[in-house]
Amino acid sequence: MPGLDEFLHIPRIAYFSMEVALRSDIPTYSGGLGVLAGDTVRTAADLSLPLVAVTLVSRHGYFRQTIDADGNQHEQPDPWEPAQNCKPLRAKVTVPIAGRDVWVGGWLYILEAPRGGRQPVILLDTDFPENAPDDRRLTDVLYGGDEAYRFKQEIVLGIGGVRMLRAIGFEIEQYHLNEGHSALLTLQLLREQAYPSEDVRPGEAHYDVPRVRELCNFTTHTPVEAGHDQFSWELVGATLGDFIEPELMRKFAGEPRLNMTRLALNLSDYVNGVAKRHAEVSRDMFPGYSVRAITNGVHPSTWTAPGIARLYDKYLPGWCREPELLVRADAYISDTEIWDAHIEAKQALIDRVRHQCGVTLNPAVPILGFARRMTAYKRADLLFSNLDRLKRIAAQWPFQIVLAGKAHPHDSTGKRLIADLHRYARELAGRITVVFVPNYDMEIALDLVAGVDVWLNTPLRPLEASGTSGMKAAMNGVPSLSVLDGWWIEGCIEGVTGWAIGDSDAKANGLDVAALYDKLEQVVLPLYYLKERERWTAVMKGAIAKNASFFNSHRMMRRYVTEAYLR
């Protein structure tokens, strides 16, 4: 088909992810996992790496978030029309679901890097008249429906994805599983690597298991048990049938349920976590497996505000392709220029908040930012644990707070958390301005990470796998005030790139409220208000030179190439 041929002439790495953030206005992502996937593809385009991404079309998106007067989240469909941005694939394949063949087609989206480079993204789709009505809806909603719907989606992604790549002519050298959602692709590869039945009796020896492992790389992303998809064997049998012998599936995927993470671990030669600490936690969760560490990174040009990017272009030309050049930012960029560029980004955030929320922030007062998926272990409410003390701090050192984030539609605790944040905002009205920006997306995220003065992150240790939002803030010279977990254990140089809340020991979780308030009251806010401006801009430039120069997706992808893809 036109547009596809340019990508078929060389073997490629197939990058499978349930969600990929292609653009802010294409709702095929829910949060950090999808944004990381999008940054991966954008970086492959920058570096001319031969990649092809495979995901679901998610026609109805994740959801559009609205907030009522009491702070309650409501979910609305967020549909998009693939034909406006993609080209239809002419090929169709089938996947087995509940004893019937479900037809899977798809769309080609060509991701173009800002400074050249193109990468293909395949978006799988089941909305075809050949399919039964329920099957047509399997690729409608990202992370939607019940357990059965989710398992069927993962059949489409893993098994359907491999079959589609074959049908449209891709030669695949390696498969990269971005989280366990696509782990069923390993079963399809086993079937393709089966020996003739007359030569070998059914069982593990019937398949070239070492070859399948050689083909697969697996990145696990969460130390939270609920983040590892599991399905009952009853559901698996009723849905997938005898696709692979049940005894063999149980051997690879575990008992008493099919664990997608364990399936990926058992059938991948290369496995990594997304930060050094996360790799340690993953090895504890899954003893006996070799889990390496490649700390995540963010795509430089995507996550840098226009004014900051202009400075980099002026003093560090080539930084978009070689972000390691940012290590010179503290020597090349003046305090006045970095501060002026930050004020430009801060004003953009102030304008967005006024337009979207009807709240006017004060540009002279520091803004604390917190934005991420709203779920219990992220502890978005930690800052509000003691409102009286928070008011006393603000009376001496005024500050403002901007919040954003979505709770999964089935996460009642996360939804209550959003309502609580709105209640705190009402209780603090007149003392501290607190604003919640609804319907968090990539566009809002860029304004936030660039426009706040301090980026806050307060997860429950050791449940933060990586945490890329602080890396995005560093790209814009915004220092972090964060719990020592995930990437921040590696990125925090106290007083140079930002500040730590407590220490890295999980026993410190209960001490974090006092540590947060003490650091705000005694270190961060006094530095902003009392010290010479160059003391604050030194931390800003430290965040760029020490963190943005390293915690970027170009370094991440070069490591994947040398350590995983070329092994």
C-alpha positions as CSV (number, residue, x, y, z in Angstrom):
1,M,0.0,0.0,0.0
2,P,1.2,3.6,-0.6
3,G,3.2,4.8,2.4
4,L,4.1,1.3,3.7
5,D,6.6,0.2,1.2
6,E,9.3,2.7,2.4
7,F,9.4,0.7,5.7
8,L,9.6,-2.8,4.3
9,H,13.0,-2.9,2.8
10,I,15.0,-3.6,6.0
11,P,14.3,-5.8,9.0
12,R,12.8,-4.0,12.0
13,I,12.3,-4.2,15.8
14,A,8.6,-4.8,16.5
15,Y,7.7,-2.6,19.5
16,F,4.4,-3.8,21.1
17,S,2.5,-1.6,23.5
18,M,-1.2,-1.5,24.5
19,E,-1.0,2.3,24.4
20,V,1.1,4.7,22.4
21,A,0.9,8.5,22.7
22,L,1.1,9.6,19.0
23,R,-0.2,13.2,19.5
24,S,-2.0,15.0,22.3
25,D,-5.2,15.0,20.3
26,I,-5.2,11.3,19.4
27,P,-6.4,9.6,22.5
28,T,-4.6,6.3,22.2
29,Y,-2.9,6.7,25.5
30,S,-3.8,6.9,29.2
31,G,-0.7,8.1,30.9
32,G,3.0,7.4,31.5
33,L,3.2,4.0,29.8
34,G,1.7,5.3,26.5
35,V,3.8,8.5,26.6
36,L,6.9,6.5,27.1
37,A,6.0,4.4,24.1
38,G,5.4,7.5,22.0
39,D,8.7,8.9,23.1
40,T,10.3,5.6,22.1
41,V,8.9,5.8,18.6
42,R,9.8,9.5,18.3
43,T,13.4,8.8,19.3
44,A,13.6,5.9,16.9
45,A,12.6,8.4,14.2
46,D,15.3,10.9,15.4
47,L,18.0,8.3,15.4
48,S,16.8,6.4,12.2
49,L,16.4,3.2,14.1
50,P,14.4,0.5,12.2
51,L,11.3,0.2,14.5
52,V,7.7,-0.6,13.9
53,A,5.2,0.0,16.7
54,V,2.1,-2.1,17.2
55,T,-0.9,-1.0,19.3
56,L,-4.7,-0.9,19.3
57,V,-6.6,1.8,17.5
58,S,-8.8,2.6,20.6
59,R,-11.4,4.3,18.6
60,H,-13.2,5.7,21.6
61,G,-10.0,6.7,23.4
62,Y,-9.4,6.3,27.1
63,F,-11.9,8.8,28.4
64,R,-12.5,12.6,28.5
65,Q,-12.5,13.7,32.1
66,T,-15.0,16.2,33.5
67,I,-15.2,17.3,37.1
68,D,-18.4,18.4,38.7
69,A,-18.9,21.1,41.4
70,D,-18.1,18.7,44.2
71,G,-14.9,17.5,42.6
72,N,-16.3,14.2,41.3
73,Q,-14.7,12.7,38.2
74,H,-17.0,11.8,35.3
75,E,-15.9,9.9,32.2
76,Q,-17.1,10.8,28.7
77,P,-16.2,9.0,25.5
78,D,-13.2,10.6,23.7
79,P,-13.6,9.3,20.1
80,W,-11.3,9.9,17.2
81,E,-11.5,9.1,13.5
82,P,-8.5,7.1,12.3
83,A,-9.2,7.9,8.7
84,Q,-8.3,11.5,9.3
85,N,-4.7,10.7,10.4
86,C,-4.0,7.2,9.2
87,K,-4.1,5.1,6.1
88,P,-6.0,1.8,6.1
89,L,-4.1,-1.4,5.9
90,R,-5.3,-3.7,3.0
91,A,-4.4,-6.9,4.9
92,K,-6.7,-8.6,7.4
93,V,-5.9,-11.5,9.7
94,T,-7.9,-13.6,12.1
95,V,-7.4,-14.4,15.7
96,P,-9.2,-17.2,17.7
97,I,-11.6,-15.9,20.3
98,A,-14.2,-18.2,22.0
99,G,-14.2,-20.7,19.1
100,R,-14.7,-18.2,16.3
101,D,-12.3,-16.4,14.0
102,V,-12.3,-12.6,14.7
103,W,-11.1,-10.5,11.8
104,V,-8.4,-7.9,12.6
105,G,-7.4,-5.1,10.2
106,G,-5.6,-1.9,11.0
107,W,-4.3,1.5,10.2
108,L,-0.9,2.9,9.4
109,Y,0.1,6.0,11.2
110,I,3.4,7.5,10.1
111,L,5.1,9.3,13.0
112,E,7.3,12.1,11.7
113,A,10.1,13.5,13.9
114,P,10.3,17.3,14.2
115,R,13.7,17.3,12.6
116,G,13.2,14.5,10.1
117,G,12.8,10.7,10.4
118,R,9.7,8.6,10.0
119,Q,8.5,5.5,11.8
120,P,5.5,3.3,11.1
121,V,2.9,2.6,13.8
122,I,0.3,-0.1,13.2
123,L,-3.0,0.4,15.0
124,L,-5.1,-2.8,15.1
125,D,-8.8,-2.6,14.6
126,T,-11.7,-5.1,14.8
127,D,-14.5,-2.8,13.7
128,F,-15.4,-4.7,10.5
129,P,-18.8,-6.0,9.3
130,E,-17.4,-9.5,9.1
131,N,-17.3,-9.6,12.9
132,A,-20.1,-10.0,15.4
133,P,-21.2,-6.8,17.1
134,D,-19.3,-7.5,20.4
135,D,-16.1,-8.4,18.5
136,R,-16.3,-5.2,16.5
137,R,-16.1,-3.3,19.8
138,L,-12.9,-5.0,21.1
139,T,-10.6,-2.2,19.9
140,D,-12.9,0.7,21.0
141,V,-11.9,1.6,24.5
142,L,-8.4,1.6,25.9
143,Y,-8.4,-0.5,29.2
144,G,-12.2,-0.7,29.0
145,G,-14.7,-3.4,29.9
146,D,-14.4,-6.4,32.1
147,E,-11.7,-9.1,32.5
148,A,-13.0,-11.0,29.5
149,Y,-12.9,-7.8,27.3
150,R,-9.4,-7.1,28.4
151,F,-8.1,-10.6,27.7
152,K,-9.7,-10.5,24.2
153,Q,-7.9,-7.1,23.6
154,E,-4.7,-8.7,24.5
155,I,-5.3,-11.6,22.1
156,V,-5.8,-9.0,19.4
157,L,-2.7,-7.1,20.3
158,G,-0.3,-10.0,20.8
159,I,-1.5,-12.7,18.4
160,G,-3.1,-10.4,16.0
161,G,-0.2,-8.0,16.0
162,V,2.4,-10.7,15.0
163,R,0.0,-12.1,12.3
164,M,-0.6,-8.6,10.9
165,L,3.1,-7.8,10.7
166,R,3.6,-11.0,8.7
167,A,0.6,-10.2,6.4
168,I,1.8,-6.8,5.4
169,G,5.4,-7.9,4.8
170,F,7.5,-6.8,7.7
171,E,10.6,-8.8,8.5
172,I,11.1,-8.7,12.2
173,E,14.4,-9.3,13.9
174,Q,13.4,-8.7,17.5
175,Y,10.2,-8.2,19.5
176,H,10.0,-5.7,22.3
177,L,7.2,-6.2,24.8
178,N,6.4,-2.8,26.5
179,E,4.8,-4.3,29.6
180,G,3.0,-7.6,29.8
181,H,-0.2,-6.7,27.8
182,S,1.3,-8.1,24.6
183,A,2.8,-11.3,26.1
184,L,0.5,-13.5,24.1
185,L,2.6,-12.7,21.1
186,T,5.1,-15.3,22.6
187,L,2.5,-18.0,22.0
188,Q,2.1,-17.0,18.4
189,L,5.8,-17.2,18.0
190,L,5.9,-20.6,19.6
191,R,3.3,-21.9,17.1
192,E,5.5,-20.4,14.3
193,Q,8.6,-22.1,15.7
194,A,6.9,-25.6,16.1
195,Y,8.5,-28.7,14.8
196,P,6.5,-31.0,12.5
197,S,4.2,-33.1,14.7
198,E,5.4,-36.3,13.3
199,D,8.9,-35.6,14.4
200,V,8.3,-34.5,18.0
201,R,5.4,-35.3,20.4
202,P,3.3,-32.4,21.7
203,G,4.8,-30.6,24.7
204,E,7.7,-28.2,25.3
205,A,10.0,-30.2,23.0
206,H,7.5,-29.6,20.2
207,Y,8.5,-26.0,20.1
208,D,11.8,-24.2,19.6
209,V,11.5,-22.4,22.9
210,P,15.1,-21.1,22.9
211,R,14.5,-19.4,19.5
212,V,11.4,-17.7,20.8
213,R,13.3,-16.4,23.8
214,E,16.1,-15.2,21.6
215,L,13.5,-13.1,19.7
216,C,11.9,-11.4,22.7
217,N,12.8,-8.5,24.9
218,F,10.5,-7.6,27.8
219,T,10.3,-4.3,29.8
220,T,8.3,-4.5,33.0
221,H,7.0,-1.2,34.3
222,T,5.3,-1.7,37.7
223,P,6.1,-3.0,41.1
224,V,2.4,-2.8,42.0
225,E,0.8,-6.2,42.0
226,A,-2.5,-4.9,40.5
227,G,-0.4,-3.7,37.5
228,H,0.4,-7.2,36.4
229,D,-2.5,-8.6,34.3
230,Q,-3.8,-12.0,35.4
231,F,-6.6,-14.1,34.0
232,S,-8.4,-17.2,35.3
233,W,-7.5,-20.4,33.5
234,E,-11.2,-21.0,33.0
235,L,-11.5,-17.7,31.1
236,V,-8.3,-18.5,29.1
237,G,-9.6,-21.9,28.1
238,A,-13.0,-20.6,27.1
239,T,-11.5,-17.7,25.1
240,L,-8.3,-19.0,23.6
241,G,-9.2,-22.7,23.4
242,D,-6.3,-25.1,22.5
243,F,-4.1,-22.5,20.9
244,I,-1.2,-23.9,22.9
245,E,-1.4,-27.0,25.1
246,P,-2.8,-26.0,28.5
247,E,-0.1,-27.8,30.4
248,L,2.6,-25.8,28.5
249,M,0.8,-22.5,29.0
250,R,0.6,-23.2,32.7
251,K,4.3,-23.9,32.8
252,F,5.2,-20.6,31.2
253,A,2.4,-18.4,32.7
254,G,2.1,-19.8,36.2
255,E,-0.5,-21.0,38.6
256,P,-3.2,-20.6,39.7
257,R,-3.9,-17.9,37.0
258,L,-2.3,-16.9,33.7
259,N,0.1,-14.1,34.7
260,M,1.0,-12.1,31.7
261,T,4.2,-10.8,33.3
262,R,5.4,-14.3,34.1
263,L,4.6,-15.4,30.6
264,A,6.8,-12.6,29.2
265,L,9.5,-13.3,31.7
266,N,9.7,-17.0,30.8
267,L,9.8,-16.4,27.1
268,S,12.1,-13.4,26.8
269,D,15.9,-13.6,26.9
270,Y,16.3,-10.0,27.8
271,V,14.3,-8.5,30.7
272,N,14.7,-5.0,32.2
273,G,13.1,-2.7,34.7
274,V,12.8,1.0,34.1
275,A,15.1,2.3,36.9
276,K,17.9,0.7,39.0
277,R,15.6,0.5,42.1
278,H,12.8,-0.9,40.0
279,A,15.0,-3.7,38.7
280,E,15.9,-4.6,42.3
281,V,12.2,-4.6,43.3
282,S,11.3,-6.7,40.2
283,R,14.0,-9.3,41.1
284,D,12.5,-9.6,44.5
285,M,9.0,-9.9,43.1
286,F,10.1,-12.6,40.6
287,P,13.0,-14.5,42.1
288,G,15.2,-16.4,39.8
289,Y,14.9,-14.1,36.8
290,S,17.7,-11.9,35.5
291,V,16.2,-8.4,35.5
292,R,18.5,-5.7,34.2
293,A,18.0,-1.9,34.5
294,I,17.6,0.7,31.7
295,T,16.3,3.8,33.4
296,N,13.6,5.6,31.4
297,G,14.1,8.8,29.5
298,V,11.9,11.4,27.8
299,H,11.9,12.8,24.3
300,P,13.9,16.1,24.3
301,S,12.1,18.2,21.7
302,T,8.6,16.9,22.7
303,W,9.0,17.9,26.3
304,T,10.8,21.2,26.1
305,A,8.8,24.5,26.0
306,P,9.4,26.8,23.0
307,G,11.3,29.5,24.9
308,I,13.7,27.0,26.6
309,A,14.2,25.2,23.2
310,R,15.2,28.5,21.6
311,L,17.9,28.9,24.2
312,Y,19.2,25.3,23.6
313,D,19.2,26.0,19.8
314,K,21.2,29.1,20.4
315,Y,23.9,27.8,22.7
316,L,23.8,24.0,22.2
317,P,22.9,23.4,18.6
318,G,22.2,19.7,17.9
319,W,20.8,19.1,21.4
320,C,17.6,17.5,19.9
321,R,19.6,14.6,18.4
322,E,22.4,14.7,21.0
323,P,20.8,15.7,24.3
324,E,24.0,14.9,26.1
325,L,25.1,18.4,24.9
326,L,22.8,19.8,27.6
327,V,25.5,18.9,30.1
328,R,27.0,22.3,29.1
329,A,23.9,24.3,29.9
330,D,25.1,25.6,33.2
331,A,28.2,27.0,31.6
332,Y,26.8,28.4,28.4
333,I,23.4,29.8,29.3
334,S,23.2,32.9,31.5
335,D,21.0,33.2,34.6
336,T,19.0,36.0,33.0
337,E,18.2,34.1,29.9
338,I,17.2,30.9,31.6
339,W,15.0,32.9,34.0
340,D,13.3,34.9,31.3
341,A,12.6,31.7,29.3
342,H,11.1,30.1,32.4
343,I,8.9,33.2,33.0
344,E,7.6,32.8,29.4
345,A,6.7,29.2,30.2
346,K,5.2,30.1,33.5
347,Q,3.0,32.7,31.8
348,A,1.8,30.1,29.3
349,L,0.7,27.9,32.3
350,I,-1.0,30.9,34.0
351,D,-2.9,31.6,30.7
352,R,-4.0,28.0,30.4
353,V,-5.2,27.9,34.0
354,R,-7.1,31.1,33.6
355,H,-8.7,30.0,30.3
356,Q,-9.5,26.4,31.3
357,C,-10.3,26.8,35.0
358,G,-11.2,30.5,35.5
359,V,-8.5,31.0,38.1
360,T,-5.8,33.7,37.9
361,L,-2.4,32.7,39.3
362,N,0.1,35.2,40.5
363,P,3.3,35.2,38.4
364,A,5.4,36.5,41.3
365,V,4.5,33.6,43.6
366,P,6.1,30.1,43.2
367,I,3.9,27.4,41.8
368,L,4.2,23.8,43.0
369,G,3.1,21.2,40.3
370,F,1.7,17.7,40.8
371,A,0.2,15.8,37.9
372,R,0.0,12.1,37.2
373,R,-2.4,9.2,37.3
374,M,-4.6,9.5,40.3
375,T,-4.2,6.3,42.3
376,A,-3.6,5.7,46.0
377,Y,0.1,4.8,45.9
378,K,1.0,8.1,44.1
379,R,-0.2,9.9,47.3
380,A,-1.5,13.1,45.6
381,D,-3.0,14.1,49.0
382,L,0.3,13.9,50.9
383,L,0.9,17.6,50.6
384,F,-2.5,18.2,52.2
385,S,-2.0,16.0,55.2
386,N,-1.8,18.9,57.7
387,L,-3.7,21.9,56.4
388,D,-3.0,24.0,59.4
389,R,0.8,23.6,59.0
390,L,0.4,24.2,55.2
391,K,-1.4,27.5,55.9
392,R,1.4,28.6,58.4
393,I,4.0,27.9,55.8
394,A,2.1,29.8,53.1
395,A,1.6,32.8,55.5
396,Q,5.4,33.1,55.6
397,W,6.3,31.9,52.2
398,P,3.3,32.2,49.8
399,F,2.9,29.5,47.1
400,Q,0.4,28.2,44.7
401,I,-0.5,24.6,43.7
402,V,-1.5,23.2,40.3
403,L,-2.8,19.7,40.1
404,A,-3.9,17.4,37.3
405,G,-4.6,13.7,36.6
406,K,-7.1,11.0,35.8
407,A,-8.3,8.1,37.9
408,H,-9.1,4.9,36.1
409,P,-12.9,4.6,35.7
410,H,-12.9,1.4,37.9
411,D,-10.6,3.0,40.6
412,S,-13.0,4.2,43.2
413,T,-10.1,5.1,45.6
414,G,-8.5,7.3,42.9
415,K,-11.8,9.0,42.2
416,R,-12.3,9.8,45.9
417,L,-8.7,11.2,45.9
418,I,-9.7,13.7,43.2
419,A,-12.8,14.7,45.2
420,D,-10.6,15.1,48.3
421,L,-8.2,17.4,46.4
422,H,-11.1,19.6,45.4
423,R,-12.3,19.7,49.0
424,Y,-8.8,20.7,50.2
425,A,-8.8,23.5,47.6
426,R,-12.0,24.8,49.0
427,E,-10.7,24.7,52.5
428,L,-7.6,26.5,51.6
429,A,-9.3,29.2,49.5
430,G,-8.1,32.7,50.4
431,R,-4.9,31.3,52.0
432,I,-3.4,29.1,49.2
433,T,-4.6,29.0,45.6
434,V,-5.1,25.4,44.6
435,V,-6.3,24.6,41.1
436,F,-7.1,21.2,39.4
437,V,-6.8,21.2,35.7
438,P,-9.2,18.6,34.2
439,N,-8.6,16.2,31.3
440,Y,-4.9,15.9,31.7
441,D,-3.2,15.2,28.3
442,M,0.2,15.7,26.7
443,E,-0.5,19.4,25.9
444,I,-1.5,20.2,29.5
445,A,1.5,18.2,30.7
446,L,4.0,20.3,28.7
447,D,2.6,23.5,30.1
448,L,2.7,22.1,33.6
449,V,6.2,20.6,33.6
450,A,7.6,23.8,32.0
451,G,5.6,26.4,33.8
452,V,5.7,25.4,37.5
453,D,8.6,26.4,39.7
454,V,8.9,23.1,41.6
455,W,7.8,19.6,40.5
456,L,6.4,17.5,43.3
457,N,6.3,13.7,43.4
458,T,5.3,11.8,46.6
459,P,4.8,8.1,45.8
460,L,4.7,5.3,48.4
461,R,8.1,3.6,48.3
462,P,9.1,1.3,46.5
463,L,6.0,1.5,44.2
464,E,7.3,4.2,41.8
465,A,8.8,2.2,38.9
466,S,10.4,5.2,37.3
467,G,8.4,8.4,37.1
468,T,9.1,10.3,33.9
469,S,7.3,13.6,34.7
470,G,10.2,14.8,36.8
471,M,12.5,14.2,33.8
472,K,10.2,16.3,31.7
473,A,10.4,19.1,34.3
474,A,14.2,18.8,34.2
475,M,14.2,19.4,30.4
476,N,12.8,22.8,31.2
477,G,15.0,23.6,34.1
478,V,12.3,22.9,36.7
479,P,13.8,21.2,39.8
480,S,12.0,18.3,41.6
481,L,11.0,18.0,45.2
482,S,10.4,14.3,45.4
483,V,10.4,11.1,47.4
484,L,13.5,9.1,46.8
485,D,12.0,6.3,44.6
486,G,12.2,5.4,41.0
487,W,14.4,7.5,38.8
488,W,14.8,10.2,41.5
489,I,17.2,8.0,43.5
490,E,19.5,8.3,40.5
491,G,18.7,11.9,39.6
492,C,18.6,13.7,42.9
493,I,21.7,15.7,43.8
494,E,20.5,17.6,46.9
495,G,20.4,21.3,46.3
496,V,21.9,20.9,42.8
497,T,19.1,19.2,40.7
498,G,16.4,19.6,43.3
499,W,15.6,18.2,46.7
500,A,14.7,14.9,48.4
501,I,11.8,14.2,50.6
502,G,13.2,11.8,53.3
503,D,15.5,9.0,52.3
504,S,15.2,6.0,50.1
505,D,14.3,3.5,52.8
506,A,10.7,2.3,52.6
507,K,10.5,2.6,56.4
508,A,10.6,6.4,55.8
509,N,7.1,6.4,54.2
510,G,5.5,7.4,57.5
511,L,7.9,10.2,58.0
512,D,7.3,11.9,54.6
513,V,4.7,14.4,55.7
514,A,7.0,16.1,58.2
515,A,10.0,15.8,55.8
516,L,8.0,17.4,53.0
517,Y,6.8,20.3,55.1
518,D,10.3,20.9,56.6
519,K,12.0,20.9,53.2
520,L,9.4,23.4,51.8
521,E,9.5,25.7,54.8
522,Q,13.2,25.6,55.6
523,V,14.9,25.1,52.2
524,V,12.9,25.4,49.0
525,L,10.7,28.4,49.5
526,P,13.4,30.5,51.4
527,L,15.8,29.8,48.5
528,Y,13.2,31.1,46.1
529,Y,12.4,34.2,48.1
530,L,15.4,35.3,50.0
531,K,18.6,34.2,48.2
532,E,20.0,35.9,45.2
533,R,18.3,34.9,42.0
534,E,21.4,33.2,40.7
535,R,21.2,30.7,43.6
536,W,17.8,29.5,42.3
537,T,18.8,29.6,38.6
538,A,21.8,27.5,39.6
539,V,19.5,24.7,40.6
540,M,17.5,25.2,37.4
541,K,20.6,24.8,35.3
542,G,21.7,21.9,37.5
543,A,18.5,20.1,36.6
544,I,19.2,20.6,32.9
545,A,23.0,19.8,33.0
546,K,22.9,16.9,35.4
547,N,19.5,15.4,34.6
548,A,18.1,16.4,31.2
549,S,21.4,15.6,29.6
550,F,21.1,12.0,30.9
551,F,17.5,11.1,31.6
552,N,16.4,11.3,27.9
553,S,15.0,8.8,25.5
554,H,18.0,9.0,23.2
555,R,20.3,7.6,25.9
556,M,17.6,5.0,26.7
557,M,17.2,3.8,23.1
558,R,20.9,3.6,22.5
559,R,21.1,1.3,25.5
560,Y,18.2,-0.8,24.2
561,V,20.0,-1.2,20.9
562,T,23.3,-2.2,22.3
563,E,22.2,-4.3,25.2
564,A,18.9,-5.8,24.0
565,Y,18.4,-5.7,20.3
566,L,22.0,-6.5,19.2
567,R,22.8,-9.1,21.8
